[in-house]
Amino acid sequence: MKYSYIEKIDRVSLDRYIKSASRYYVGAFAAITIVALIIYAAMQLVLDRHSVQQNVSFLTSNQFIKFQQLANTARALMRASADEAIPSKVLDKLTEEMQHEIIELSDINAQLLILHHRLDENSAPSDLDLRLQTFLERAERLADIDHISRGRRYAFWGPIDFATASDGFIMRSFQEQIQKSFSMSEASIGTAKNISALLILSPLVALFIVGVFVLMPLLKKLRTEYERKKIFEQELSIRAHRDELTNLPNRMSFNQMFDRLVKVKEPDEEYLKSDSFVLLLIDLDHFKSVNDIFGHQTGDALLVEAAKRISSALEDGSFAARLGGDEFAILLPNFSNPAEAEEVALRIRKNLSKPFTTEGHTLRISGSIGGAMFPDHGTSAGNIIRCADLALYAAKTKRNNVIIFNEEMMADRLAESELRTALFKAVENEDLVVYYQPKINIQNNQLAFEALVRWPHPEFGILSPGRFLHLFNTGSSITSMTECVVNQVAQDIRRWRDKGLSPGSVAINMPEAILISGMAFDMLAHAVERHALKWSDFSIEITEDVFMSKYTEQISATVVKLRELGVSIALDDFGTGFASLTNLRDFPFDDIKIDRSFIFNIGVDEKSEQIIKSMIDLARNLGNSSIAEGVETEAQLLFLQQAGCNIVQGYFFAQPQPFETVTRGLELGEFPYDSFDPAQHRNRTTACSGSM
């Protein structure tokens, strides 16, 4: 089977070469044909010029003869006019003959002028042409005067008068012109002979070119194909079963090994312990970011090193393969204990967690690993892979995690699938609601809010974004949700304005995909126009993930456009992502939000406190405001006040609240707060919390 497969590959390769050779043959034939046509056209041109030159030679000779006839007739007419014995009838006949010869010579001159222009468009009249023209003018005057005047002129000047018009110069010029015409005729005949020879030789040249450049290489190719057959067999065997980048077995080899392990048994047969095995699926976390930031060359080098580390964690008899991209698969034969499989997976995870140094970069990635056991989790290849995929999906939700499939996971997966279906329906029906959490400027007591989406689930109650945002697996669903939030926020701001209330600006979290497409601007523009609002009524919050996007320039352009219209921009969750000092310098931010993970450690971790102070100083020095989120205790508030933080938000003041609760607080004057007496805030927190 393998040999016939290789033969088939060879035949395909040879067929392609023959087709290529045929194309070369056709091309060579077409080229020679074109050359032959060009030569034929050149020969036609040369023959045409030769014909013209022949006419020039003939007419020049005829011109010379006509010139001599005219000169002789003119002399005879003058002598006869001086002889009184010759009757007028004879003189009239001589005059008529002379006029006819003048017309003939003029016609010949005109024809020669046309032919000379055909040979050379820029040709000018020669001295011979000018002298002949003068000669004709004198002859015409002589023919036009009466016989008596002509006789007197002859009697006075004698035969010298007209002879000067046909002196020796004209005769010599005629001789030179006739000789030149015959020379040019001979040259054109020689050129025509050469071109005719080229035209005859062109088929022979074509045959030679085709033989040398097409037939001979084809014969050489046929001769070497057999010698290459064994080499092809070896190379194709390796390529068919090995990944070229990592040199691990590829997907085809994995499938063959996997099918051998999943033995087909009769329904009533039992699987022995030796029949069991474990499938592990590995997905590298954040690998796409490495490709986007450092390029595919660095990404490929990282994959090679990751493959080595995965292989080094395996024992003899295990099978590792690269399925494609950053996905790897491990087969562990004779494994029947989930704990043993998990131990191998943990070794792999540990190896992948070590820093990678490649292409001059030190990188840290991790691996999410999911596993399933045969036959415990399925007795067919499809079932085992499906269970391993579910385990991998669960591991990827937390990253750098190892999960072996179990029945509880299947139940969670089904529940999540049902939850996703219900969520899409909620977005379609615009059932999502917006809650608002106050942001208080502890420097000038100004109030603002952050809009937070909530899902009123009929069974589970009010769900926060952390419970359902990960269920959005398409850009269109995220866009629909964001558009719903923007419209609801704009409507609520308008209702507050109509009541005479001043909620300040409302911050909306903008996903990366919407900023890239520019839809963020369109959504806000529509909201501002529809509800007669100001751009400054809105602010948007962006996470540090935008710095990992290859579309940072598009995002920056959208942000700059919004900022110029009055929308303030906040960098959310600062300190937990990929923001660098360069990003802070170049990206147009107004506020920097310090992540709650740092605020939580105030009074507990001195390093966190120093980091918070540094963040506040950094924001102030860059001309930005600092926002602390997650403020829950009096101690945290006092620390932030002393550190110079501008704005705070958190449960110490109020939890996210629905529109009605916030409206009631604004109407009762509970927002903004009059002062920052911690005791006063402790008393008001409950009143401001509202129903959640």
Summary of the structure (lengths in Angstrom):
residues: 692
radius of gyration: 50.6
end to end distance: 69.2
largest distance: 158.9
contacts: 2118
relative contact order: 0.05
helix: 64%
strand: 14%
